[in-house]
């Protein structure tokens, strides 16, 4: 049985044994600024994927020109909306990667898929 839900009414469910309900997901787009123009984005992507929580996934990548040959890596991360406290932890993990100068949250949105 499919049902629409949100975080406010999820606690009101009376689930039978073995029954599960799927909630939506949160999609976040980060702009990752490299510390230098020589940073290899392929290895940076691999390092970001390693620091993701197990319940999250990379939804896509992109690049954005900044200035004077410097590019920023756009990273789309998707995770279940019922997970709390993961954004700050994930941001600190990404900022701790060698070759990352800083990150900026560009977009946060809820998706139903």
N, C-alpha and C positions, 0 to 999 in steps of 0.2 A: 504494500500500500504506500503510495507516494504521498507525501504531505509537505506543504510549504511550512517553513519554520523560521524563526529568528532566535537570537540569543535570549531574548526576554521570556519566551514561552518554552524553551527547551527543557527547563527544569520541571515543568509541569507534566511531562510525558510519563505515562505509566507503561513502560516497556515490558512485554512478556519475555520469558527466558529465550535468549537467542535472537531476539528482534533488535534490529539496530535502525537508526535513522541517520541519514546523511545531512549534515549541515552544509552551509556554503563555505566558500574559501575566501581568503584575503590575498589580494595581489598587490605587491609592493614593488615600485620601481625605484632603484637606487642609482644615483650617479656617482661612480667611483672615480676619484681623481688620482692618477698615478703621481708618484713623487718625481718622475723624470720622463722625458719624451722617449727614452730608450726602453721603457718597461714593456716586456712582451705580454700582450693581452692573452695569448693562448695559455701561458703558464699562470697568469693572474686568474683566468677563468677556472683553471683546475684547482688553484688554492682556495678560491671562493666556494667551489662545490664541496671541498673537503670540510669546510667549517660550517656547513649547513646542518641544522637539526635533522634527524632521521625522518621526521614527518613532513618536511618541506621539500620543495623541488624547484629547480630552475625552469622558468616558463619561457625565457628567451634572453637574448643578448642584443646589444646594439652599440654603436659608437657615435660620439658627438664631438665635432671639432670645437676646441676651446679657443686657442690662439697660439701663433708662432710654432705650429707643428704639434702642439700638445692636444691630445684627445682624451676624452673621458669615456669610460666604459659604462654603458647602461645595463643594469642587471634587473631582470624581472624575477621575483621570488614569489612562490605561491605556497600557502600553508592553510590548514583548517582554521576556521574562525573561532573554534572553541579552545584553541591554545592561547594561553595568556602569558605575558611577560617575556615573550620571545624576541620582540623587536629590538629592545635595548641590548640584549645579549648577542643577537646576530650582528648588530651594528658594531659593537665593540670587537667582535671576532674579525669582521672584515677590516676594521681600522687597524687591527693588530698585524695584518698581513704585510710582509716585507714588500715594498714597492707601492704601497697605498699611502697617499698623502692625507686624504680625507674622503668622507662619503657624505652625500646629501640625499635626503628622501625627496623624491620628485612626485610620487603619486602613491596613494593608498586607497584601494577600493575593494568592495565586497563583490564577489561573483557567486553565482549559483551553481557553477560547474567545477 
